[in-house]
Amino acid sequence: MAPPGTFAVGEARFDDVIHAPMRLRICGLLRPVDRLDFAVLRDALEVSDASLSKHVKTLVAAGYVVSDKTASAERGDARRVMWLSLSPAGRAAFDGHLQALRDIAGAP
């Protein structure tokens, strides 16, 4: 078994941080990709910038999401693009949370 706060690959573990519906959806959208633009994620979730920022901040504080701001060649102004991705710990926690939900539901 992995030490507290870490996750072994394939370990089922219910996670209160991820379980909140919006954060579960965020992790679900980030899981299959290397990174995703904040604006694309916001539009996919149909939420405001403020709402998404609040949930991303919680996931970043837990070490589950990494954010990176870069200049955009497509923009003529100084605004930067915020890229979001699941960290290795975030991927493990999300996968473990999904397995725990499957276990609760009695699914294989």
C-alpha positions in Angstrom: 0.0 0.0 0.0 1.2 3.5 -0.8 2.0 5.9 2.0 -0.7 8.5 3.0 -1.0 11.2 0.5 0.4 9.1 -2.4 -1.4 6.8 -4.8 -0.2 3.5 -6.2 -1.2 2.9 -9.8 -4.6 1.3 -9.9 -5.3 2.0 -6.3 -9.0 2.8 -5.6 -9.3 5.8 -3.3 -12.2 8.1 -2.9 -11.0 11.8 -3.0 -13.1 14.6 -1.5 -11.2 17.3 -3.5 -12.0 15.6 -6.8 -15.5 14.5 -5.9 -17.1 17.9 -6.1 -19.1 17.8 -9.4 -17.3 20.7 -11.2 -13.8 19.5 -10.2 -14.7 15.9 -11.3 -15.7 17.3 -14.7 -12.5 19.4 -14.9 -10.4 16.3 -14.1 -12.4 14.3 -16.6 -11.7 16.8 -19.4 -8.0 17.1 -18.5 -7.3 13.4 -18.1 -7.1 12.4 -21.8 -5.1 15.4 -22.9 -1.6 16.7 -22.2 -2.9 20.2 -21.6 -6.0 22.3 -22.2 -6.5 26.1 -22.7 -8.4 27.7 -19.8 -10.8 29.3 -22.2 -11.5 26.0 -24.0 -12.2 24.3 -20.6 -14.4 27.2 -19.5 -16.5 27.0 -22.7 -16.7 23.2 -22.5 -18.0 23.4 -18.9 -20.2 26.4 -19.7 -19.1 28.2 -16.5 -17.8 31.7 -15.8 -14.1 32.5 -15.5 -14.6 33.2 -11.8 -16.2 29.8 -11.2 -13.6 27.9 -13.1 -10.8 29.8 -11.5 -12.1 28.9 -8.0 -12.1 25.2 -8.8 -8.8 25.2 -10.6 -7.3 27.0 -7.6 -8.5 24.2 -5.3 -7.1 21.5 -7.6 -3.7 23.4 -7.9 -3.5 23.7 -4.1 -4.1 19.9 -3.8 -1.2 19.4 -6.3 -3.6 17.8 -8.9 -3.5 20.5 -11.6 -0.6 22.5 -13.0 -1.1 25.8 -14.7 1.3 27.5 -17.1 0.8 30.9 -18.8 2.3 31.5 -22.2 2.3 34.3 -24.7 -0.1 33.8 -27.6 1.1 34.4 -31.1 -2.5 34.7 -32.2 -3.2 37.7 -30.0 -2.1 41.2 -30.7 -2.3 42.2 -27.1 -0.4 41.4 -24.0 -2.8 38.8 -22.7 -1.4 35.3 -22.1 -3.0 31.9 -22.5 -3.4 29.8 -19.4 -2.7 26.1 -20.0 -4.0 23.5 -17.5 -2.9 19.9 -17.1 -3.3 17.2 -14.6 -0.1 16.5 -12.6 1.1 12.9 -12.2 -0.5 13.0 -8.7 -3.7 14.4 -10.2 -3.9 11.6 -12.8 -3.3 9.0 -10.1 -5.9 10.6 -7.7 -8.5 10.9 -10.5 -8.0 7.3 -11.7 -8.2 6.1 -8.1 -11.3 8.1 -7.5 -13.0 6.7 -10.6 -12.0 3.2 -9.4 -13.5 3.9 -6.0 -16.7 5.1 -7.6 -16.8 1.9 -9.7 -16.3 -0.2 -6.5 -19.1 1.6 -4.8 -21.4 1.0 -7.8 -20.3 -2.6 -8.0 -18.9 -2.2 -11.4 -15.8 -4.1 -12.6 
